[in-house]
């Protein structure tokens, strides 16, 4: 199984999704995304459909950790939203552009998600906050990546609650544990002993060989 992690996250807009905004905790959403980046960057590849509020946050964190953002992060974006692309797209060239299907927003998004889930092998998906698009991503993800873990961080509210409801019984930690760093270390099976690597090519294939103790002379 691949080791990539799919991130599905967003801050609900009260105008477009008042039902999601009503339960969303913006502070928790930001904290959870930051924690996921802290736990995963330099250890696992992160893949998501580029979100304008989340992409800059993870870019800044990667620079602070000394890991190569363009090597560890892959963004999928539809040409339908070309006018909204951040300038960083040109700078890092780690964006996979998918075709705009006429003036059909939903069809263009569906194509982007299909490619994202078919072209990569994921170990897990993390769902944080968000609106209806997160539910759509969950449904397609579980269809195309049935062996991967699904982690809805319900303490962030929004559409993560809908994902948890579709899953049925989920660990109480997803709602009660506010130490998101500890939460992701545990449920993504990423040991605190794992070293970070500047680029994936420097990372040993065997997980145990990545541990600090294993790399000491």
N, C-alpha and C positions, 0 to 999 in steps of 0.2 A: 504494500500500500504506500502511496505517496505520503509525504510529510507536510504538504502545503496546508495552510489554514485559510478558509474563506471567511471574510468579514462582511457582515451585512448590518449596517448601522446608519443611524440618522437621527436628527433632532426634529421631531414633528412640528409642522407649521400649523398654528391654530386656525389659519384661514382655509387651508386645504384639507386638513385632517383634524378637526376639533375633537373628535372622539379619541384620537391617539394622543393629542396634546394634553387632554384632560388627565391622563394617568402618567405622562412622561415626567421624569426627573432629569432636568438638563444637566445638573451638576453630576449626577450619577452616570449619565451617558458619557460625558467628557472624561470622568475618572476611569470608567471601564475601558474606553477606547485607549486611553493613555496606558493603562495597565497591560492591556493586550500587546500593545507595541513594545512595552518594556520587557515583557516576558518572551515575546517571539522574535523580535528583530535580532538578526545575527545568528539565530538558531533555527528558525523555520521560515519558509517563504510565505509572505502574506499576499493574498489576491483578493481584489474586490472591484466592483464597479465604481470608479472614481467618484467620490462625494466631495463637493467643494468645501465643506466644513471640516472634513476629516483628513483629507490628503495633506494639507499644510501642516497639521499637527504631527502626523507621523513622519513627515519629511524632517521637521525640526528635531524630533527625537532621535532619528537615525544619525543625523549629523553630530548630535551630542554624544552618541555612543561610539562613534568612529566606525560605523558599518556603512557599506555602500548601498544607499537607498535604491538606486536603479537596479541593483542585482538581487536584492531581497524582496522588493515590492513590485508586483505587476498589477496594473490598472486596466480594466476593460471599460471602454467608453464608446457609445454609439455616435456616429456622425450626425445623428438627428439633433444632438445638443452641441454641435460644433461651436456655436456662438458663445457658449458658456464655459468652454474649456479654459482652465487656468494656464498661465504662462509657463508653469513648470512642465507641462507636457512637452514642450519643445526642448526644454533644458535637459531633461533626463532620458527622453526617448524610451521609457519603459511602459508605454501605453499601447495597448492593442485596440485599434480602431475597428469597429464593426459597421457594416453597411446601413445606411439610412434607407428605409423602405418607404419610398414616396413620402407622404406627409402623415404617415401612420406612426404615432408615438408608441403605442402599445406593441405593435408588431416589431418596431425597431428595437425596443427594449427586450422583447422576447428573444429575438435573434442574438442580441448581445449576451444574454444570460445562457442561452443554449451553447454558444461557443465557449463561454467561460467554464461551464461545467463539463463540457465534452473534451476540451483541450487540456485539462489538468486533472491530476489525481489528488484528491484531498483526504487528509486524515480527519479533519473536523471542520465544522462551521460554527461561527459565533454570531449570535443575533442580539443586537443592542439597540434599545429604543425603537425609533423608526415608525413608518406608516405602512400603507397597504403594499408598497413595493417589497417590503421585507417578507411579508407573508407569501407573495408570489415567488420570491427567491427561495424561500423555505420549501415550497411545494415542488418546484423544479429541481432543487438541489437533492432532495430525498429520493426523487425519481431517478435521477441520473448518477447519484453518488450514494447508493443505498447502504454501503458499508461504513460510511463516515459517521463520526460522532456529531450530535447536534446539541449545542449549548445555548439555550435562550436565557439571557441574563435578565430575569424578570424584575429584579430590583430597579432596573432602569425604566420600566414602564413601557408605554407605547405599544408597538406591534409585537414586541418580544412576549407580551402576555398572550397574544393570539397564537404565536408559535407554540408556546408551552401548552396552551389548551388543545391544540391539534395533536401534540405529542402524547398528551395524557399525563401520566404520573411522571414528575421530574424531581430531581433531588431538591430538598428544601434549601440547600446552600445557594441555589441560583437566585433565591429571593432574600435569604437572610444574611449571606456572607457579603459584607461590604469591603472586605480586604480583597480587592479584585486581583491583585498580584498573586496572592495565595490561591485564590479560586482558579485562576488560569494555569498556574503551575500544576495543580492537582488534576484538573479535568482535561487538560491538554497533554498530560504526561510529559511535561518538560521539567527535568530536574533542575533544582537551583544550582547544582554542581556543573551544569553544562556551560562551557565557555562560549563566548560570542566569537564569530568569525567575520572578517571584513567582507568576504564574498563567499558564496556557497561552495565554490571550487576548493576552498581551503578547509572545508569541514569534513572530518572523517566520516565514512559511511556508517561504521558501527557506532551506535550512540554512546556506549561506555567509553570509547576512545576520545570522546569530546569532553570528558569530565576533567576538571582542574587537576585532580590527583593523578590521572592517567597521563597527563601531559607534562608533569614535572620531571626534570632530568634525574 
